[in-house]
Each structure stands twice: as structure tokens, then as C-alpha cells.
Amino acid sequence: MTSAAEGYDALCEELLTSPGVTIGRALSNEGLMVGGKLFAFLRRDRLVVKLPVARVAELIEDGTGDEALMGKRRMKQWVEVALDSHWSPVARESCDYVRQLHAG
């Protein structure tokens, strides 16, 4: 079985080929950024991604993700996704969302 670190490394390798995607640091984490804005990072063997609030709620409701907490604070636009889920599609969705948020 692939470890979370190996899965994340493979995800980074895949997404770094996308225009504007880099590795950077934000929210005290090193992660994937687009246009200088964080959209995904690895925390405690889970992928944490930024998505619209409604999409985060869908992923939590269908069991794909769990709410993301920073300390005791719930991060409404962030969701944690377990390794057994498909990281690539949700990470690409997050990248597109953050790219659109900061376009122009």
C-alpha cells in the first residue's frame, strides 16, 4: 500500500506540470499553490484542500472528507481527504477553484 507521503509526492509531481502550480508555504504548511495561493497540503496522512463551502459540505456528507480544524477553529472552505480516496480529482478541483478565486 502507498503511504500518504508517497501519495502526496506523486500528486505533487502530477500537479506541478499544471500552469502556475508551485510548492510554497502558507498556514504553517508547505503545500501546493497556484498563483501564490495555497490550495492543497498534507497533514497527518490526509490531503487538505480548499473548496467552496457547499462542496466541502458534500464531501463531508458523502464520507469522502472530514472537516478541517486549525486548532479548535473549523476551516469552512477546507476539507481533509483520507488516503483511500482519490486525491488527484479533488486536488485538481481545488486548484481550479483557487485559480478562479484569484484570477484577474
PENORZI-V414805 format. One record per pair of residues at least 6 apart in sequence whose C-alpha atoms are under 6 Angstrom apart, sorted by sequence separation. I is the first residue (numbers start at 1). GAP is how many residues later the second one is. If there is no record, write none. Layout:
i = (I;I)
gap = (GAP;GAP)
This chain:
i = (24;32;33;41;59;60;68;69;24;32;41;68;23;32;40;23;31;40;22;23;31;39;68;22;39;68;21;67;68;21;66;20;65;66;20;65;65;53;56;53;52;51;50;50;49;49;48;48;47;46;47;46;46;4;51;50;39;39)
gap = (6;6;6;6;6;6;6;6;7;7;7;7;8;8;8;9;9;9;10;10;10;10;10;11;11;11;12;12;12;13;13;14;14;14;15;15;16;23;23;24;25;26;27;28;29;30;31;32;33;34;34;35;36;41;43;44;55;56)
